[in-house]
C-alpha cells in the first residue's frame, strides 16, 4: 500500500505510515490478486507520485509568486494614490489659506464648497453605475413592447452621459421624456424611483415605485423603497402597509423589520418598535438596529438595557457619533456622570463643530443645575406640553410664571427669551435676554441664545440702530465665548445689510460668523453671504451660497432669495421651483432653531439632576 501523503510503501496490516506517521485513511494498491507485484512496480509508482507532487508544488509556487507580484503592485499603486491625495489636499489647503489671506474667501467656504462638489460627484457616479445595471434591461423591454424607437434609443444614450454631469435638471428631463415614450416599462420606472430617492425628490420616487407595483404586481424591493419614501413624507399608514407587505413576502429579510422599527421610532411608538428591531437583529446584526433599540429603551426608562444596546452599536461601529452621544445620555440617567462626561468629550473630539456636543460638554463642565421647586417644575412641564401642542403663547405665559417663582434660572430665561423673540414680543425678549447677559456666567451654554433673542427681536421690531450698537458691543466685549461672538457677528452682518451699510464689512462679519458658528447653524451665515452677493449683483456667487444654505433648511425668505439668484443667472425653471418651495417651506429662523436646542439642553439637565442626587445620596 502507498501512503498518499509521502508515497512510502507500507504493509497491508499497517494503520499508520512508517515514514510520515499519517493515518492510512485512503489506501492505494493493486486489486488483481493474480498480478505479481514487484519492487520495480513500487519504485515506479513512488517516482510517479513524487513527480506529480513536485509538479503541484511548482505550480503553487508560481501562483504564490504571481500573487506576491500583484500585491506588491497594488501596494505601489495605493502608495502613489496616497501620495497624490496628500499633495492635492496640501494644495487645496494652501489655496484656501492664500484666498483667506487675500480676503477673497474663508477656509471654511473652500472646505464646504469642496465637500459639496465631492458629494455631487459621488452621487453622479453612483447614479451612473445604477443606470448601467438597468440600461440593457430597459432597452430589451422597450424592444419587446415596440417602444424602442430611434428617439427612445437616442435619449437613453443621452441619459447615460447626462448622469455623469453636474446638471441634474437635464437627467430629470430625459427621464421624463423616456417615461412618456415607454410608459409601461417597469424597469425604467424602477430606475426613476431609485434616482429620485437618491436625490431627495421623494414625491417623484413615491409615484415611480407606485407605478412599478402597478406594472409588476407585489415586488419586494419596490415595496421596501415605497415604505421608506412614504415614511419620509409622513404618510404613515401607506408606509406601514407597504413594509408589512414586504415582510410577508420575505419574512427572513432584514430590511422590512428594520424599516418598520425605524418607522415606529419616528412616530414615537417605542414599545411597538422593540419587536421589529429585535427581529431585525436576529437576521442581521447592524449598529443602526442596536442604536434604535437603545433609543427605545431610553424612552421607556430602561437605561440599563439602553446602555447594553448602545455599547453594542459602538462596538460594531466605533465612529457611530449618535450612538456614542446617546450612550452618554444613558450613563447620565444611570447616575454615572464621569462615564457620561468621558463619552461626551470623546464624541466632541470626533466632531468639534457640532453645537450639541459643544454645549453638552460645557453644561457638564459647569456648576450642577439647582433643583426647581416642585410647583415650578410642574409649571415648566405644562409649558413644555403647550409648546409640543403648538401653543407657543400659552407656553411663554407659563414660563413667565415659572420665572417669577424661581428667578435666576438661565435655562428658563433663555427659553423664554427665544420664544418671545419668535413670537415678536420684543419687550419680553429684551428683558429675559438682558437678565442672562447682565450676569454673563462663564461657560454658560445660554449666552449665545440670549444674544440671538436680543438682536433678532430688536431687528424685527425695526430698532436697527439700537440693535447695531448692542451687536457691536457684544461682538467686541463678549470675551471667550466663541459661539456668542459668532452669533453677534451674524446678527451684525444682517443689520448692516438692512440699514444699507458697508457691504464689504457685512461680508467680513458673515465670514467671521461662518468660521465660528457650529455646523448645525452654518446655513445662516451662508444665507447672509448669499444675500450680500445679491445686493452686489453677483448672482452666480449668490446662487452658490444660497444653494449651500438651502441644503439644511428651506425657510421661505431663503428660498425667495434663491429664486432671485437663479433668475439672475438665467435659470427661470429653477427660480420657479424655489418659489414653489418657498410657499411650502416651514416658517422659522435662528431664534426658533436655538429654542429647540435650548429645550434639548433642558432635557439633558433633567437627566443631570437625578445623577447629581444619586451621588449625593451615596455620600450621605
SULPE-V809187 format. One line per field, one symbol per residue. phi: phi as a letter, one per 40 degrees, with the letter a starting at -180 (. if undefined). burial: + if it has 9 or more other ideal C-beta (glycine too) atoms within 8 Angstrom, else -. A space follows every 10 residues. Layout:
phi->???
burial->???
This chain:
phi->.bcccbgccb cccccbcccb gccccbbbac cccccccbcc cccccccccc cccccccccc cccccccccc cccccccccc cccccccccc cccccccccc ccgcaccccc cccccccccc cccccccccc ccccdccccd cccccgbccc cccccccccd cccccccccc cccccccccc cbcbcccccc cdcccccccg cccccccccc cdccccgdbd cccccccccc cccgcccccc cccccccccb ccccddcccc cccccccgcc cccdcccccc cccacbcccc cccccccccc gbcccccccc ccdcccbdcc cccccccccc cdccgccccc cccccccccc accccccdcc cccccccccc ccddccdccc cccccccccg bccccccccc cccccbcgcc cccccccccc cccgcccccc cccccccccf ccgccbcccc cccccccccc cgcccccccc ccccccbcgc cccccccccc cccccdcccg cccccccccc ccccccccdc bccccccccc ccccccgccc ccdccccccc cbabcddccc cccccccccg cccccccccc cccbccciac cccccccccc cccccdcccc cccccccccc
burial->+++---++-+ ---+--+--- -+-+------ ---------- ++--++--++ --+------- ---------- ---------- ---------- -+--+++-++ -----+++++ ++++-+---+ --++++++-+ +--++--++- ++--+-++-- -++-++-+++ -++-+----+ ++-++-+++- ++--++++++ ++++++++-- ++-+++-+++ +++-++--++ -+++++++++ +-+-++-+++ -++++++--- --++-+++++ +++++----+ --++-+++++ +-+--++-++ ++++++++-- --+--++-++ ++++-+---+ +-++++++++ +++++++-++ +-++++++-- +--+++++++ ++++-+---- -+---++-++ -+++-++--- -+-+++-+++ +++-++--++ ++++++++++ +++-++-+++ -++++++--+ +--+++++++ ++++++++++ --++--++-+ ++-++--+-- +-++++++++ +++++++-+- +-+-++++++ ++++++++-+ ++++++++++ ++++----+- ++++++++++ --++++-+++ +++++++++- +--+++-++- ++--+----+ +++++-++++ ++-++-++++ +++++-----
